[in-house]
Amino acid sequence: MARELFAIGDLQGCLESLKGLLEQIPEDAELLFLGDIVNRGPESLETLRFVKNLGNRADTLLGNHDLHLLAVAAGAGSVHRRDTISDILSAPDRDELIEWLRARPLMIERDGITFVHAGINPAWDLPTARMLAREAEKHLAGRHWKEALAGMYGGTQWDPDLKGEARMRAILNGFTRIRFVDRETGELDFDQKEGTGKAPPNLMPWFDYPLRKTAGTPVCFGHWSTLGLINRPDLMAIDTGCLWGGELTALRIRDRRIFTEKCPCWADPKAYS
Ligand SMILES: Nc1ncnc2c1ncn2[C@@H]1O[C@H](COP(=O)(O)OP(=O)(O)OP(=O)(O)OP(=O)(O)OC[C@H]2O[C@@H](n3cnc4c(N)ncnc43)[C@H](O)[C@@H]2O)[C@@H](O)[C@H]1O
């Protein structure tokens, strides 16, 4: 019998919470982590090692915090005051961990669902999203990965004519940072991090944009902790703010049943606002 598949929301270094959640999941289940394995939480190094050591029991997507770690390791970024990635960068197995992480995908299609860290730019249909994910993954996993991340930071709107650093940035933004888009143009907003109730009137969630080209595709994503849990047939949002004192969530794909682990507050949201 095929092993059951569970998608798991953002860990951000919260290994204790993950271990608690895994006690509720069959030992032979397949796990699909939605990215942001590291940063802000207490045990980024241990969490990264733990997930890597799950081997072929788990698939792991890249999130914006994982990309930040890669960019710092590539010399393209620096460690910020509240980052918890320094122990990874000075670890004896740093190179092994970074090599493993940079070979992770941006988008996975399984069981009729598309899994991404934050979402899919509404301007992309599924074949385009697939093509762009493979393009960026190839750069990240390739020999010139450091150059590929050299211009990663910042918000760039997608344009099919983009080349080089700007193209890479726009692809990564479209998969790993998207939350709200402009309700007229569909352009990504990079400032608002609140839930939907607090957004300015010109913005709407990316998944509600009426011209979204993946509208017929069930999508499962994390990233947006202030959004809250969504478990609809076409949309599954499962970053339920483990880091911020919420819960770590797993979604059993077979029947869309939710499993949660109540988490302590590993980081105070007030310190980040
Ligand atoms: N192209 C690029 N350009 C720039 N940076 C890039 C980048 N690519 C990667 N990065 C990296 O991306 C990272 C994130 O940067 P930020 O953009 O600064 O951080 P964030 O929104 O806090 O991100 P997060 O992903 O943690 O979101 P969450 O919903 O959990 O939390 C969102 C907010 O919700 C708040 N919040 C959570 N729970 C709350 C609660 N219960 N009450 C009130 N507020 C709450 C928190 O304060 C938090 O700030 C950085 O490491 C950065 O370097």
Ligand as a Chemical Component Dictionary entry (heavy atoms), coordinates in Angstrom:
data_LIG
# 
_chem_comp.id                   LIG 
_chem_comp.type                 NON-POLYMER 
_chem_comp.pdbx_formal_charge   0 
_chem_comp.three_letter_code    LIG 
# 
loop_
_chem_comp_atom.comp_id 
_chem_comp_atom.atom_id 
_chem_comp_atom.alt_atom_id 
_chem_comp_atom.type_symbol 
_chem_comp_atom.charge 
_chem_comp_atom.model_Cartn_x 
_chem_comp_atom.model_Cartn_y 
_chem_comp_atom.model_Cartn_z 
_chem_comp_atom.pdbx_ordinal 
LIG N1  N1  N 0 13.720 38.921 -2.526 1  
LIG C1  C1  C 0 13.814 39.126 -1.219 2  
LIG N2  N2  N 0 13.735 40.384 -0.743 3  
LIG C2  C2  C 0 13.781 40.611 0.591  4  
LIG N3  N3  N 0 13.903 39.630 1.523  5  
LIG C3  C3  C 0 13.980 38.367 1.080  6  
LIG C4  C4  C 0 13.939 38.074 -0.287 7  
LIG N4  N4  N 0 14.027 36.739 -0.435 8  
LIG C5  C5  C 0 14.135 36.215 0.796  9  
LIG N5  N5  N 0 14.113 37.189 1.720  10 
LIG C6  C6  C 0 14.174 36.914 3.169  11 
LIG O1  O1  O 0 12.867 36.680 3.644  12 
LIG C7  C7  C 0 12.868 36.718 5.066  13 
LIG C8  C8  C 0 11.565 37.366 5.561  14 
LIG O2  O2  O 0 11.668 38.700 5.534  15 
LIG P1  P1  P 0 10.566 39.694 6.126  16 
LIG O3  O3  O 0 9.632  40.029 5.029  17 
LIG O4  O4  O 0 11.296 40.792 6.780  18 
LIG O5  O5  O 0 9.890  38.866 7.269  19 
LIG P2  P2  P 0 8.444  38.321 7.513  20 
LIG O6  O6  O 0 7.411  38.923 6.650  21 
LIG O7  O7  O 0 8.341  38.405 8.974  22 
LIG O8  O8  O 0 8.557  36.904 6.962  23 
LIG P3  P3  P 0 7.987  35.585 7.373  24 
LIG O9  O9  O 0 8.234  34.771 6.156  25 
LIG O10 O10 O 0 8.631  35.154 8.641  26 
LIG O11 O11 O 0 6.401  35.764 7.564  27 
LIG P4  P4  P 0 5.334  35.403 8.678  28 
LIG O12 O12 O 0 4.027  35.314 7.992  29 
LIG O13 O13 O 0 5.742  34.274 9.539  30 
LIG O14 O14 O 0 5.294  36.675 9.593  31 
LIG C9  C9  C 0 4.927  37.923 9.064  32 
LIG C10 C10 C 0 4.752  38.958 10.158 33 
LIG O15 O15 O 0 3.564  38.667 10.895 34 
LIG C11 C11 C 0 3.726  39.075 12.232 35 
LIG N6  N6  N 0 2.919  38.193 13.108 36 
LIG C12 C12 C 0 2.961  36.845 13.148 37 
LIG N7  N7  N 0 2.104  36.369 14.068 38 
LIG C13 C13 C 0 1.512  37.430 14.634 39 
LIG C14 C14 C 0 0.550  37.585 15.676 40 
LIG N8  N8  N 0 0.036  36.538 16.308 41 
LIG N9  N9  N 0 0.191  38.851 16.004 42 
LIG C15 C15 C 0 0.707  39.909 15.370 43 
LIG N10 N10 N 0 1.630  39.825 14.379 44 
LIG C16 C16 C 0 2.023  38.606 14.019 45 
LIG C17 C17 C 0 5.197  38.999 12.563 46 
LIG O16 O16 O 0 5.593  40.115 13.301 47 
LIG C18 C18 C 0 5.888  38.992 11.177 48 
LIG O17 O17 O 0 6.651  40.146 10.960 49 
LIG C19 C19 C 0 14.140 37.397 5.474  50 
LIG O18 O18 O 0 15.033 36.415 5.948  51 
LIG C20 C20 C 0 14.661 37.956 4.137  52 
LIG O19 O19 O 0 16.049 38.077 4.138  53 
# 
loop_
_chem_comp_bond.comp_id 
_chem_comp_bond.atom_id_1 
_chem_comp_bond.atom_id_2 
_chem_comp_bond.value_order 
_chem_comp_bond.pdbx_ordinal 
LIG N1  C1  SING 1  
LIG C1  N2  SING 2  
LIG C1  C4  DOUB 3  
LIG N2  C2  DOUB 4  
LIG C2  N3  SING 5  
LIG N3  C3  DOUB 6  
LIG C3  C4  SING 7  
LIG C3  N5  SING 8  
LIG C4  N4  SING 9  
LIG N4  C5  DOUB 10 
LIG C5  N5  SING 11 
LIG N5  C6  SING 12 
LIG C6  O1  SING 13 
LIG C6  C20 SING 14 
LIG O1  C7  SING 15 
LIG C7  C8  SING 16 
LIG C7  C19 SING 17 
LIG C8  O2  SING 18 
LIG O2  P1  SING 19 
LIG P1  O3  DOUB 20 
LIG P1  O4  SING 21 
LIG P1  O5  SING 22 
LIG O5  P2  SING 23 
LIG P2  O6  DOUB 24 
LIG P2  O7  SING 25 
LIG P2  O8  SING 26 
LIG O8  P3  SING 27 
LIG P3  O9  DOUB 28 
LIG P3  O10 SING 29 
LIG P3  O11 SING 30 
LIG O11 P4  SING 31 
LIG P4  O12 DOUB 32 
LIG P4  O13 SING 33 
LIG P4  O14 SING 34 
LIG O14 C9  SING 35 
LIG C9  C10 SING 36 
LIG C10 O15 SING 37 
LIG C10 C18 SING 38 
LIG O15 C11 SING 39 
LIG C11 N6  SING 40 
LIG C11 C17 SING 41 
LIG N6  C12 SING 42 
LIG N6  C16 SING 43 
LIG C12 N7  DOUB 44 
LIG N7  C13 SING 45 
LIG C13 C14 SING 46 
LIG C13 C16 DOUB 47 
LIG C14 N8  SING 48 
LIG C14 N9  DOUB 49 
LIG N9  C15 SING 50 
LIG C15 N10 DOUB 51 
LIG N10 C16 SING 52 
LIG C17 O16 SING 53 
LIG C17 C18 SING 54 
LIG C18 O17 SING 55 
LIG C19 O18 SING 56 
LIG C19 C20 SING 57 
LIG C20 O19 SING 58 
# 
